[in-house]
Amino acid sequence: MIKLIKLILLILILILSFQKLLYANNNSLLVNKISKNLRCLICQGQSVYDSQSDFALSIKILIKNKIEEGKSEKQIYDYLKNQYGEWIVYDPEFNKKNLVLWIFPLILFTFGGLLIYRKVFIN
Amino acid sequence: MKKNIYYSILFLFFIFIFSVFYLGLDKPNSYTPNESSNKNLPTFASKELFLNDEFISNNIIKNNQFTLVNIWASWCAPCRLEHSLLMDLKAKTNINIIGLNYKDKKNNAIKFLNEFGNPFEKILTDPDGTISIELGAYGVPETFLVNSKSKIIRKYIGPLKIDNISEIIRITK
């Protein structure tokens, strides 16, 4: 009987510890994912994930704290953007300033398509 | 005639692209942080360096007085350079100077203050650097001038220079 209780306890402890481990792993995966999308502002050309600078290390701790507070991924990006400007994220947002950059290839593409169409099918 | 229009449009287009790139050459292609700031001082809790007691950031602001928040560390060489300027500022004005000790060991920080003097009214600690991130700082040294309504009105990235000090004196007078 005692053996059985011991066994059950052991299994319980194992399950609990693994759960803790899994949970921690999940969080660190999210930290990695977010920090890969952030530019290290004082060591350019590197992401926050890659960099070992004091700035990047602190940002990683901050992301971890925010996740533990229950903040979503988007909230964390928005927070950092508010703090350091849009430059910190690698993925540029669609706005008035870069409108031309987004639209221009589309214009060229349609224009070029039209030219080819005229050359091939009309002549 | 049609061909002429076509070529002139092409030529203008080429000139346009060329001038865009040519003007772009002058622009610096490295990131320069934004030095003007109109944010409020964030609320954070931190331990005091000497007393080790918890301190809420709102309490560092004094009524009718400007506060200078200076991020420093004993291991940071430029902090040594600007330290004499901070001592000067302390002697000349009644500005409320708050230190934020960045990723430092307590013993080293105290040794540093004993050697170079202590211009700070209060020293808060930032052992993992997250408070500096919440302030929007890039690293050490960095200094924020905060008015009595908790608004950050100036941000100095890197060591303070004599020009910065005279600007601070001008603003706070």
Interface residues (C-beta under 8 A of the other chain):
Chain A: L41 I42 Q44 S53 D54 F55 L57 S58 I59 I61 L62 N65 Q83 Y84 G85 W87
Chain B: S30 Y31 P33 N34 Y102 K103 D128 G129 T130 S132 I133 E134 G136 Y138 G139 V140
